Amino acid sequence: MTDTADAARALRVLRVMETVARSIAPPTLAQLAARMHVPKTTMMRLVRDMQQDGWLVRVPHSGGILPGPRARTLGLDMLKGGPVLRECVAVLRQLVHDIGETCNLTALDGDQVLYIARVEAPHPLGLHFSDGVRVPMHCTASGKLFLARMPGPARRRMLSLLRLDAHTPNTTTRADTLERELDEPRARRFGVDDEEFILGMVAVAVPILDEADQMIAAVACHGPTARKTVDELLANLPLLQQASARLRAILLGVEPEACAAAPLRHQVG
């Protein structure tokens, strides 16, 4: 194979990953070939090789194609590595200064929420997690936000697979009840954890979106109920949204001016 052919195949592999990652539902082999204008036999060989290397996985029964473990690991490593992480931490540090509570940057990792970066508030009373910790989706502010912004069919599939364990008396453990909560319009704009994951802790989160309006991460803040109520945290939504715009610029490599966010309106109580 010539250098030109090698380069063309490498670019095609990247295009496959991009197409799969941006698909609302896992595309089948035929759909992927059609979207990329590639013969089905060629796509079959390419997908087979990428599956063997862990870059793609196939969904049983439907045959849909999803990013594999190596792709997810690479994406998370890119978020956590080098200057990107340092810039994100700087944004979080300013947010902690402005709000006075711990703030973090999270991403979806399979069926859990991953803490990518975190800055603790300078208070003796608080909940301390380290970077790299994974928490449930169904009872955390960021997790419920990721669920709310999923297309309906994808969200229902995810809820059918999640273990809706009761972490506190406030945790919603019925999928139909959680589905109704996530269907509310405000659930797509911000997520709330009202002592649903840990008693005595409340949290709010806002999304970080890409150019296609897909959620790629979340920025959240939380504090103990001895110091903050949910309503008091919700009063900081404009600050969280500004931080979301700055983090979006860092993660996407665009100018911050291109990330101006519209004001968030919220209802409390």
N, C-alpha and C positions, 0 to 999 in steps of 0.2 A: 504494500500500500504506500502511495506517495505521500510526501509531506502535505500536499494540498488536500488529498483525500483524508488524511488523519485530522487535519484542522477542520474540515467540513463535518466529519463525524463528531468531533468534540463539540462543535457549535450546535449540532443537532441534538446531542445529549442534553446540553444546557437548555435548549428550547423545549425539549420534552419536560424537563424538570419545572421550567417556568410555567408551561401550559397546565401541567398537573396541579401545581401548587396554587394556581389562580382559579382553578375550576370550582364552581359552587358545589357540584356533586362529583364524585369520582368518575372520570370518563372511562368508557370501555375502550378496548383496543381500536375498534372501528371508528369511534368518535374522535379519538386522539389522532388517528391517521388522517381523517377528514379535516380536522381543524388545522393540521400542520401541512396539508397537501402533500402527504407522503404515501407511497403505495403501502397497502396493508401488510404485505409480506415483509417489506423493509422494516415497518414499525414493529412487526412481530419479533423479528430478530433483535432489534434494538431494545425493546422492552424486556425480552428474555435475558439479554446480557445484563441489563441494569438491575433486574430482579436478582440475578445470581450474585451480583456485587453488593446487594443491600440498598441500592438507591431507590428502588420502587418495590411496592408490594401489591398483590391482587386481593380484592375483596372476595371472599367465598360467595358462591351462588351468582351474584350479579356480575362478577368479572371486572368491576370497576378498579381503577388504578389509583393508588395513593403514594405519597412520598414515603420512602422506606426509612429505617432507623438511621442509616448513614446520612441521608439528606437532612433529617431532623437534627441530628447531632451537629452537622456542619453549620446549619442555620443558627443554632443556639451558640455555637462556638464563635461565629462571626459577631453575634450580638454582644457576647461577653468579652471579646478580645480587644486588647490594645487601646488606641486612642478613643474608639467609640465608647467603650465602657467608662473611660475617664471623663469624657464630656457628659455622658449621661449622669454620672455621679455628681458632677458639678451642678447640673440642673436640679437634681434631687436635693442637694445640700442647700441651695437657695430656697427651694420650696419648704424645706424643714424650717429654715430661718423665718420664712414668712408666715407659716401656719403654726409652728411650734409643736408639731407632732411628727412621728416617724413616717417617712414616705418611701415608696418602693416602685421599681419598674418590674413588671411581670410579663410573661409570655405563656402561651398555651403549649404544653408538652404532652402529647397524647391525650389522656383523659384527666390530666392534672394541671394545676397552675404552678409555674416555675418562677421563683424569685431570682431575677437576673442581677439586679442591683438594689441596694438598700442603704439608706442613711438614717441612723437612729436619732431621735430627739434627745436633747441633753437633760433628761429627767430621770430620777431614781426609780420612779414607778412607770413600768411599761413592759411590753412583751418583746422579747428579743429573739429574732430569727437570724440565721446567717444566709448569705447568698447561696443559691443552689438548693434551698429547701423547696419541696413540693407540697402543695396543699390542695384540698378538694375543690371541685368546681361548684357544687350545688349550694354551698353555704358560705362562700367568700365573695367579697364585693367584685373583685376582678373576675372570678370564675363565673358568677352569674351574668356579668357583662358579656363575657365571651359567648355564653349560651344564648343570651338574648339576641345577639347580633348574627347568630347562625341562621341560615335559611330554615324554614319550618321543618321540612323533612329531615334535614341533617340534625337539627336539634332534637327532634323526637327520637331518632336513632340513638343519639348520644344519651338521652335521658333513659332509654330502655336498657342501656349497657352500664350506666353508672350505678354504683352502690350508694344509695341515698341514706347513709348512716346518720343517726341522730347524735350530733356532737354536743348539743345543748338542748334544753326544752324549747328553744326558739327555732331550731333547725326544721326546715320543711323536708319531710321524708316521703311525701306522695308526689309522684311525677305529674299527675293532673293538676294538683294545686300549684306546683312550681311552674308548670307550663302557663297557667293563667297569669301568674305574676310576671313571667318573662314576656308575655304578649302585650303588657302595658307599654304604651309609647315611650314613657320615660325610662323604661328598663334598657332601651337601646342607647340612651344618652348618658346614664350613669348607673353604677351598681352600688348597692347598699348591703352591708352586713351589720345587722342589728343584734349583736350578741348571738349570732347563729353558728359561728365556728368555735368561739371561745367565750365563756361567760365573763362579763366584765370588760369586753373589748368591742368597739364599734369601728366601722371602716366605710369609706366611700372610694369609688374609682371612676375614672373617665377613660374612654378609649383613645388609642393612637391608631389612626387610619392611614392606609396607603393611597396611591393615586386613584385606585379603583373603588375607594370607599370600603375596603376590606379591613377588618381589625387585625393589626399585627402585634399589638402589645397593649398594655394598660399602665396607667400611673395611678397610684392609690396612696391614701394616707389613713392611718388608724391611730386610735388612742384609747386609753382606759376610760370606762364610764365614770370613774371618780373625778376625771378631769374634763371630759368632753361628752356631749350628747350627739346623737345622729344629726339633729338639726344644726348644731354648732359646726359639725364637720361639713354639712351640706352648704353652709354659708361660704365655704372656701372653694366652691365649684369654679368660680372664675379664675382663681389662682391655679387650680389643677388643670384647667383648660389651657391656660397660658403655658404651663409646663409641658402639657401634651403637645402643643404646637412646636415648642423648642426641641423636644425629644423626637418628634416626627422628622424635623429637619435634619437632626443628627443621624437618625437611623436610615433615612432615605437619601442622604447626601445632597439635599437641596437647600436653597437659601431660606432662612427663617421667614423672610417677608412673604414667601409663597405659602406659608402655613398659617396665615391669619385665620383664627377660628371665630365662628359666629357665637354670640353670647348663648350660654346655656340657661334655659328657664327651668325651674324646678318647683315642685310643690312639696311642702313638708307636712308632717303630721299624717 
